[in-house]
Each structure stands twice: as C-alpha cells, then as structure tokens.
Amino acid sequence: MWIVLGWVVVLGLPSAVLAAVILWPERIPPDRTVEAIQRRLEEGQTIHDVHHGDE
C-alpha cells in the first residue's frame, strides 16, 4: 500500500506541476492590455514612444 502511495506521489506531483506550468495563463504586462493600447491609440502614441520616451 505504501509503495503504491509513493508511486502516486512520485508520478502525480511532477505531472500536476507540469500541467500547471503549461496551462496556467501568463500575466499580461500593464502596457499590453486592451485598455492601455486603446488609450495610447486615442492619445496618438506609438509603441516606440512608450518604450523610448517622447524623444
């Protein structure tokens, strides 16, 4: 019984971590959200202006 439980942990835990890493959604940076892009478009800024300042 303990051997089976050990194998469940040995195989199940890494599988669960792998699935979480693959399936967990990545956080979107604040300047890449729909609202931020829409605001930049309305203000007339380009992505170049955002990353390099208003040079």
Helices and strands as residue ranges (DSSP letters): H 2-23, G 30-32, H 34-43, H 47-52
